[in-house]
Amino acid sequence: MGIVNIEDELHEQLRKASKVSCRSINAQAAFWIRVGMLCEMNPQMSFQDIVARQLREAGVDPALAGAMAG
């Protein structure tokens, strides 16, 4: 594991987003990094498509997860 230096404002945004997402600050940062990397590698896919693909790969039914959220 390494240390990543980020701007104070970005850290503050991470802190706020982590509360909403019920993640630690580190887990929120890892999520944003992972999704950002996947978006760069798959520019033809939307954010929602990428998250749905990741859910399927983890064994979660994105349709069921979406129905529970709405």
Secondary structure, DSSP 8 states (H G I E B T S, - for coil): -------HHHHHHHHHHHHHHT--HHHHHHHHHHHHHHHHH-TTS-HHHHHHHHHHHTT--HHHHHHHH-
